[in-house]
């Protein structure tokens, strides 16, 4: 039975020059533009309990993953890190570069930047205030400019549908590599217009980018913890540029996603680690489906990034216009319960269709917690229990390892 429509969202096409698309939002899916949040709580948590990047706070398991990677995955990660390093380094100092042109008072700067971004290959470009409440502690003194340009680059569709696989990981990390270069080119263009531009690398995040993408009207937060955009759902890599250019902000949009995800639940049903909480909770001032990191990470590490929650999302698979049109016409989630949407194969565990999940024992989910020094200390304690107090050389080795870790933390990019 057809559903009454609350409103229709019109968005630019997937690529520059494509026709606009329309997205009908059923009345029963309409909530609020963007995401429900409590401003007072958001400000409180950002002030009293500021966030830090997982690259620091969860660095122990980020070291641990190298011990469980396949040989192919480890080789590719080393290659990706090598390719990305100069892009990250260039982004880190981009805010210090001076403009190369003179501002033109007659130019619509916002649309000029948006058009250039799309010309370079970005599929989404939106503008909003840079909200410092989300900034990671290590980056607070690094950020120079008040306006955020939110940019999304789509990753290959066919490769993504092979999740989990190395082919999908090539698409995942390869998109980051392209995006890093495109960002530097767009920043150069903004400087040619007479303004500063600071690149926030997708490989050295300054904050959780999704809240600002939502504010810029580029999508809404999905139950899988990812940004669901109109054309590709979460099949994209996100980055930002902050600038002092006089841009006009976009507005958050209600695409119906906040309520749609509660009716869909496919990602929660199909998550191999059972890491997606079905019911929404209030977390740091935002209403969302909270993810259980410790249930997600062990699967991601051992199974080529996993990302089953991306693969099985109907918005990712079919696009938001088709999914929302189908819901308005039928009241049903497009593809739900089908092998086309919900099936996936795990190496050594075989194929799993709707209602079927791979099984893991309790030990599988035991991972190191905290920072690198926390993991190193746990290893040292285990060694003490097994071997007793080490000789002086062993203690010196442990002290040297701790010093290296602390020195790395103190020299984190963007600390100044």
C-alpha distance (Angstrom), angle and dihedral (degrees) to the residues before:
residue distance angle dihedral
X1 . . .
X2 3.79 . .
X3 3.79 117.3 .
X4 3.82 124.6 -134.3
X5 3.81 111.8 -106.7
X6 3.81 120.2 -125.1
X7 3.80 97.6 -168.3
X8 3.79 142.6 -29.5
X9 3.81 122.2 -120.5
X10 3.81 118.8 -149.9
X11 3.80 118.1 -157.3
X12 3.82 135.6 174.6
X13 3.80 116.4 -95.1
X14 3.78 123.5 -90.5
X15 3.79 93.2 -95.3
X16 3.78 133.7 24.4
X17 3.81 108.7 -78.7
X18 3.81 94.7 23.5
X19 3.80 117.6 124.9
X20 3.80 119.0 -97.9
X21 3.80 117.3 -95.7
X22 3.80 128.2 -139.2
X23 3.81 124.7 -142.6
X24 3.82 118.9 -164.2
X25 3.81 114.4 -149.5
X26 3.80 116.0 -154.1
X27 3.80 116.6 -130.7
X28 3.79 92.4 -117.6
X29 3.81 90.9 54.9
X30 3.81 96.8 50.0
X31 3.81 115.3 108.2
X32 3.81 122.4 139.9
X33 3.80 135.1 -36.6
X34 3.78 108.9 -89.8
X35 3.78 109.6 -10.4
X36 3.80 135.8 -35.9
X37 3.79 109.0 -98.0
X38 3.80 141.9 160.3
X39 3.80 108.2 -130.2
X40 3.80 93.9 -160.4
X41 3.80 92.8 52.8
X42 3.80 92.9 44.1
X43 3.81 90.7 53.2
X44 3.82 91.9 45.6
X45 3.80 95.3 52.7
X46 3.80 93.6 44.3
X47 3.80 89.9 51.8
X48 3.82 101.4 40.4
X49 3.83 100.8 27.3
X50 3.82 105.4 25.9
X51 3.78 117.8 -171.1
X52 3.77 126.2 -112.8
X53 3.78 127.2 -160.3
X54 3.80 117.4 -92.5
X55 3.80 86.6 -126.3
X56 3.81 84.6 74.4
X57 3.80 107.1 22.9
X58 3.80 93.8 45.6
X59 3.78 98.7 27.4
X60 3.81 91.6 125.5
X61 3.79 93.9 69.4
X62 3.80 90.3 39.9
X63 3.79 87.4 62.0
X64 3.80 91.0 42.3
X65 3.82 94.1 56.6
X66 3.79 89.6 69.7
X67 3.80 88.0 64.6
X68 3.83 92.6 58.3
X69 3.81 101.5 35.3
X70 3.79 117.4 113.7
X71 3.80 114.2 -113.2
X72 3.81 90.6 -106.4
X73 3.78 92.6 50.4
X74 3.80 93.2 47.6
X75 3.82 91.8 49.5
X76 3.78 91.8 49.3
X77 3.81 93.6 46.8
X78 3.80 90.1 52.7
X79 3.81 89.3 50.4
X80 3.81 92.1 48.0
X81 3.80 92.6 48.5
X82 3.80 90.6 50.9
X83 3.82 93.0 49.4
X84 3.80 92.5 45.4
X85 3.79 98.1 47.8
X86 3.85 97.5 81.7
X87 3.83 90.1 44.6
X88 3.81 90.8 52.5
X89 3.81 91.5 46.0
X90 3.81 91.8 50.6
X91 3.81 91.3 48.5
X92 3.81 91.2 50.2
X93 3.82 92.7 62.6
X94 3.82 98.1 31.6
X95 3.79 93.7 101.9
X96 3.81 90.8 61.8
X97 3.81 94.5 59.7
X98 3.79 116.6 103.8
X99 3.84 124.4 -129.7
X100 3.79 115.5 -91.3
X101 3.81 97.3 -157.2
X102 3.78 140.4 45.3
X103 3.82 122.9 -105.4
X104 3.82 115.8 -104.2
X105 3.83 109.0 -144.7
X106 3.81 90.4 -157.1
X107 3.81 94.6 56.2
X108 3.81 122.2 99.8
X109 3.79 93.2 -133.6
X110 3.78 95.2 -172.5
X111 3.79 95.1 56.4
X112 3.80 92.8 39.8
X113 3.82 90.5 56.8
X114 3.79 92.7 42.7
X115 3.80 91.4 50.8
X116 3.81 92.4 47.6
X117 3.81 91.1 49.0
X118 3.79 91.1 53.1
X119 3.80 90.9 45.3
X120 3.82 89.9 54.9
X121 3.79 90.4 53.0
X122 3.80 106.9 -92.8
X123 3.79 110.6 140.7
X124 3.79 96.4 -157.6
X125 3.80 130.4 31.5
X126 3.80 123.8 173.6
X127 3.78 137.8 164.1
X128 3.79 131.3 -135.5
X129 3.78 143.6 140.0
X130 3.77 114.1 -71.4
X131 3.80 100.5 -114.4
X132 3.80 107.4 -147.0
X133 3.80 91.0 -166.4
X134 3.81 88.4 81.2
X135 3.81 97.1 45.7
X136 3.78 117.1 120.0
X137 3.79 114.0 -115.0
X138 3.81 94.1 -115.8
X139 3.80 91.6 54.4
X140 3.80 101.3 46.6
X141 3.81 95.5 97.6
X142 3.80 92.6 39.6
X143 3.81 98.9 63.4
X144 3.80 113.2 89.4
X145 3.81 110.7 172.4
X146 3.83 134.8 60.2
X147 3.81 105.7 -139.9
X148 3.82 125.0 74.5
X149 3.79 124.7 -149.2
X150 3.81 106.9 -161.5
X151 3.80 114.8 -152.4
X152 3.81 131.0 -173.8
X153 3.80 126.4 -170.1
X154 3.80 118.0 -164.3
X155 3.79 119.7 -130.1
X156 3.78 123.1 -140.8
X157 3.81 113.3 -68.2
X158 3.81 99.8 -148.9
X159 3.79 94.9 46.2
X160 3.80 90.7 48.3
X161 3.80 92.4 55.8
X162 3.83 88.7 61.0
X163 3.82 90.8 67.8
X164 2.98 123.5 175.9
X165 3.79 96.4 39.5
X166 3.76 142.8 99.9
X167 3.81 88.0 -107.9
X168 3.80 88.6 61.4
X169 3.79 90.5 47.6
X170 3.80 90.3 53.5
X171 3.80 87.2 56.1
X172 3.80 92.3 44.9
X173 3.80 98.8 50.4
X174 3.80 94.2 30.6
X175 3.80 89.9 59.3
X176 3.81 89.6 53.5
X177 3.79 89.5 53.1
X178 3.81 93.2 52.0
X179 3.78 91.8 43.7
X180 3.80 93.0 53.2
X181 3.81 90.2 57.6
X182 3.83 94.2 43.5
X183 3.81 90.2 52.6
X184 3.79 92.5 55.4
X185 3.82 90.0 49.3
X186 3.81 92.2 50.3
X187 3.81 91.0 48.0
X188 3.82 89.2 53.2
X189 3.79 88.8 51.8
X190 3.81 92.4 51.6
X191 3.80 89.8 51.2
X192 3.81 89.1 51.2
X193 3.81 86.7 59.1
X194 3.80 89.5 57.5
X195 3.82 102.1 -97.5
X196 3.80 140.3 105.0
X197 3.81 121.3 -104.9
X198 3.81 128.6 -167.9
X199 3.80 118.3 -166.4
X200 3.81 117.5 -139.7
X201 3.78 100.8 -157.7
X202 3.80 120.5 -136.9
X203 3.82 86.3 -137.1
X204 3.82 96.2 49.8
X205 3.80 102.9 36.1
X206 3.78 120.3 -160.7
X207 3.82 93.0 -161.4
X208 3.79 143.0 -17.8
X209 3.80 95.5 -65.9
X210 3.81 98.1 -160.4
X211 3.84 97.5 82.3
X212 3.79 90.8 58.0
X213 3.81 92.7 45.3
X214 3.80 87.8 53.9
X215 3.82 90.2 49.7
X216 3.80 88.9 51.3
X217 3.82 91.1 55.7
X218 3.80 95.8 -113.6
X219 3.80 97.1 127.0
X220 3.78 143.9 -53.2
X221 3.79 134.9 -91.8
X222 3.80 111.8 -89.0
X223 3.79 127.8 -147.4
X224 3.81 87.3 -106.1
X225 3.80 90.4 64.9
X226 3.80 92.3 -109.2
X227 3.79 133.9 112.8
X228 3.81 110.5 -98.8
X229 3.80 108.3 -151.5
X230 3.82 125.7 -173.0
X231 3.81 100.2 -107.6
X232 3.79 105.5 32.3
X233 3.78 109.2 9.9
X234 3.80 106.4 -147.5
X235 3.82 94.1 -18.4
X236 3.81 92.0 111.2
X237 3.79 142.2 79.6
X238 3.79 119.0 -122.1
X239 3.80 131.8 -143.4
X240 3.80 139.2 152.0
X241 3.77 143.7 -143.6
X242 3.79 120.1 -155.2
X243 3.77 118.5 -153.5
X244 3.80 146.1 168.4
X245 3.83 90.8 -133.7
X246 3.85 110.3 126.6
X247 3.81 96.0 -109.5
X248 3.80 126.9 169.3
X249 3.78 114.8 -121.9
X250 3.79 122.8 -122.2
X251 3.80 120.2 -136.7
X252 3.82 130.3 -117.4
X253 3.81 114.6 -102.2
X254 3.80 133.9 -147.6
X255 3.80 104.3 -132.4
X256 3.81 90.8 168.1
X257 3.82 91.5 -110.6
X258 3.80 97.1 123.3
X259 3.80 91.4 64.3
X260 3.81 97.5 27.6
X261 3.80 91.5 63.7
X262 3.79 90.7 56.3
X263 3.80 90.1 55.9
X264 3.81 94.2 41.5
X265 3.84 103.8 46.9
X266 3.82 92.0 165.0
X267 3.81 93.5 130.7
X268 3.82 91.0 50.7
X269 3.81 91.2 47.4
X270 3.81 94.2 48.1
X271 3.84 101.1 39.8
X272 3.84 105.9 121.8
X273 3.80 92.1 -150.7
X274 3.83 95.6 43.8
X275 3.80 85.9 -125.7
X276 3.83 100.1 143.3
X277 3.80 116.2 86.9
X278 3.80 109.5 -140.0
X279 3.81 98.8 -148.5
X280 3.78 121.8 62.4
X281 3.81 120.1 -115.6
X282 3.80 134.1 -172.8
X283 3.80 108.0 -104.5
X284 3.81 122.9 176.4
X285 3.80 89.5 -21.8
X286 3.82 97.1 -48.2
X287 3.81 129.2 102.2
X288 3.79 108.8 -131.1
X289 3.80 148.4 131.8
X290 3.80 101.6 -89.5
X291 3.79 116.8 -137.1
X292 3.80 121.2 -139.9
X293 3.80 102.2 -131.9
X294 3.81 95.1 -166.2
X295 3.82 90.5 57.4
X296 3.81 93.7 46.4
X297 3.79 103.9 43.2
X298 3.85 99.7 60.5
X299 3.80 90.8 53.7
X300 3.81 94.0 45.1
X301 3.79 91.6 50.8
X302 3.79 97.1 49.9
X303 3.81 100.2 36.4
X304 3.82 108.7 51.3
X305 3.80 95.8 -86.7
X306 3.83 91.4 -47.5
X307 3.86 99.0 -139.9
X308 3.81 92.0 171.8
X309 3.83 85.5 145.5
X310 3.81 87.8 62.7
X311 3.80 95.7 43.5
X312 3.81 94.9 49.5
X313 3.81 96.9 45.5
X314 3.82 108.4 109.7
X315 3.82 91.0 -149.0
X316 3.81 88.8 59.0
X317 3.81 94.3 43.6
X318 3.79 101.2 42.8
X319 3.82 106.3 14.6
X320 3.78 127.5 -110.6
X321 3.84 98.1 -89.7
X322 3.82 92.9 56.8
X323 3.81 93.9 43.2
X324 3.80 95.1 48.4
X325 3.80 93.3 43.5
X326 3.81 89.4 52.1
X327 3.80 91.0 49.7
X328 3.80 92.7 50.5
X329 3.82 90.6 49.0
X330 3.82 98.7 43.4
X331 3.80 111.0 9.9
X332 3.82 87.9 -124.0
X333 3.80 135.3 113.5
X334 3.80 110.5 -108.9
X335 3.82 110.8 -113.8
X336 3.80 96.8 1.6
X337 3.79 112.0 150.4
X338 3.82 93.6 14.6
X339 3.79 129.0 118.0
X340 3.82 88.9 -131.3
X341 3.80 91.2 67.0
X342 3.78 105.4 22.6
X343 3.80 106.4 35.6
X344 3.80 123.3 102.1
X345 3.79 139.7 158.5
X346 3.80 126.7 -131.5
X347 3.78 118.8 -160.8
X348 3.82 111.9 -105.3
X349 3.82 90.5 4.9
X350 3.78 100.5 66.5
X351 3.78 133.7 -144.9
X352 3.80 122.8 -20.8
X353 3.78 120.4 -164.5
X354 3.82 129.8 -174.1
X355 3.81 110.6 -38.8
X356 3.80 93.7 13.6
X357 3.81 124.8 107.4
X358 3.81 133.3 178.7
X359 3.80 113.6 -109.6
X360 3.81 126.1 -128.0
X361 3.79 130.9 -177.5
X362 3.81 124.4 -122.9
X363 3.79 93.7 -100.4
X364 3.81 89.9 59.3
X365 3.82 89.6 70.5
X366 3.80 96.3 50.5
X367 3.80 107.3 111.0
X368 3.81 133.0 156.9
X369 3.79 115.2 -93.0
X370 3.79 134.7 -146.2
X371 3.77 130.6 8.2
X372 3.79 127.8 -16.0
X373 3.79 92.2 -96.7
X374 3.82 89.8 53.9
X375 3.80 91.1 56.0
X376 3.79 92.1 44.5
X377 3.80 90.0 52.4
X378 3.81 91.4 49.9
X379 3.80 89.5 52.0
X380 3.80 89.6 48.6
X381 3.83 91.2 51.3
X382 3.81 90.9 50.5
X383 3.79 89.2 51.1
X384 3.82 90.6 50.8
X385 3.80 90.9 51.8
X386 3.79 92.8 50.0
X387 3.82 103.0 35.1
X388 3.80 106.6 19.0
X389 3.81 124.8 -130.1
X390 3.82 109.5 -15.0
X391 3.76 125.1 -129.0
X392 3.79 118.5 -91.7
X393 3.78 90.8 -92.1
X394 3.80 91.0 57.4
X395 3.79 91.5 52.0
X396 3.79 90.8 49.2
X397 3.81 89.9 50.3
X398 3.81 90.5 52.5
X399 3.82 91.9 47.7
X400 3.80 90.8 49.6
X401 3.82 91.7 51.2
X402 3.81 90.7 51.3
X403 3.82 90.9 48.9
X404 3.81 91.9 51.7
X405 3.82 90.6 51.6
X406 3.81 92.9 48.3
X407 3.81 91.5 47.3
X408 3.82 89.7 51.9
X409 3.80 89.8 51.4
X410 3.78 92.7 50.3
X411 3.81 92.1 51.6
X412 3.79 97.2 49.4
X413 3.81 111.9 149.7
X414 3.78 111.4 -97.0
X415 3.82 95.1 22.8
X416 3.77 91.3 125.0
